[in-house]
Amino acid sequence: MESSTVLRPTIGWLVILLCGVLTPVSAGNLYVPIVSTEIDGIPFETQVLVSNPGTAAAQYTPYFIPINTDGVARDDGDEPSSVLLLPGKTVQMVYGTDGLGMLEFDSDPGLVFHSRLVGVFGGGESVGTAVPFVSRDNAVPAGETAHVQGWMRTEDALMTHFGVMNLGSQTAECSVDVRVKDGPALIEGFVSTWEPLSHRLFPEALNLLGQVARSDARAAVTCNQPFYPYAVVFDRNTGEARFLTPSSTGASGFQAPGQGPQCPVGSTCFSEPGIFHVPSRNFPVKRLSWNIPQGGVFKRVRVRLDVTLGEWYPPKTNGTHNIYWFVRNGNQNIIGYVNLRGPGRNQVFVVTNIGKPDHLPGRDTAGIFVEPGETYHFDYTFDMRQGFSELVVSTESGQVLVDGLGRAPYVNSLALSPSDDIIMDLGFPEFPGEPGSNDVATFGWVYQDLFLEFTP
């Protein structure tokens, strides 16, 4: 594999203009497919940009996983060194024509990344095609089906490579269908295995399926581990390439003005629209309770809530101000317990203990600066299928203040019988004179637009 790393701030900004904005990194690893190759004498290389737009130095650690290789099994001496990137700098990494695999990044959250696949043709570079960075946000969850449309092949110019990345830490079994518009399946129910954390590529995929000329083929892929499928259409005459990512569906997270969240198909949902609780001395805590009459086993729970902050509790502004306590039946079955601490601490923390062994932690804490009088959106996902929980806190305008806060669930599912109580308390009672208590009241805070989802 040929690769080089150079500082090129000018090229970095040029690529932003040509191929779109750089993507900020959130907590966790990122993966980018490296599909560098040579076709009819035209080399296609993958260029990866890492930029630091901040005012302090930040680190990232790249790790290259060759094609068809188990990315989890690593030798002790195989771990790469971290790279320190100074403020305002951009680093370009180039993977040449024998670079096939995927690149892993473990990074500080302030860095931004971009990648493109470029044909070197006629003494210069093509404009190139943007190559996605894959994270938990855009990876396809295990068990779901992703569609990759737009495969093309002509006898004299176009060809399509097809690839799938297994992003799970275990061997994946994937099923692939390839179809054409108004025609029979070219392949149906093809099942194969992928090594843990690995990348497989099928060059000239339509040719492998006996197609001389096609312009309308599409693939449907399902894996039992988190995954990411894609295709690349290469033009042998011009040196251009086009990266094909999973197709969009009719589902949308956007709502019409004035419309609340919609319950996902197959889920059970509960809501408290509008303002439903403003704590006072006579009524400091609001308790909500629900049952699911049919019961069930659930793999994902999501809580969304808006809170407009009143004053921090004057006797103890850095005390624990409750957003919600969310449990199955009682305190030993906490799904999510979210609190803010004010000036002097400036923290948000979330706790889960459902299924937690005594010796393991259940709390995760982050720094945050929030102000009385402002409205904040709390979005908490407890995903037992994918093995993560995360709290996202954002402003009314959509600025994300905290992302990815939470411990991985200690259970694989949440079983609820018709008699189980799902309980949520919002706010704390006032404890005047109680020594050692950090729990304080949230008088005058406004709790509104609560929406709960329980998904099998």
Secondary structure, 3 states (H helix, E strand, C coil): CCEEEEECHHHHHHHHHHHCCCEECCCCEEEEEEECEEECCEEEEEEEEEECCCCCCEEEEEEEEECCCCCCCCCHHHCCCCEEECCCCEEEEEECCCCEEEEEEEECCCCEEEEEEEEEECCEECCCEECCCECCCCCECCCCEEEEEEEEECCCCEEEEEEEEECCCCCEEEEEEEECCCCCEEEEEEEEEECCCEEEEECCHHHHCCCCCEEEEEEEEEECCCEEEEEEEEECCCCCEEEECCCCCCCCCCCCCCCCCCCCCCCEEEEEEEEEECCCCCCCCEEEEECCCCCEEECEEEEEEEEECCCCCHHHCCCEEEEEEEEECCCCCEEEEEEEECCCCCEEEEECCCCCCCCCCCEEEEECCCCCCCEEEEEEEEECCCCEEEEEEEECCCCEEEEEECCCCCCCCEEECCCCCEEEEECCCCCCCCCCCCEECCCCCEEEEEEEEEEC
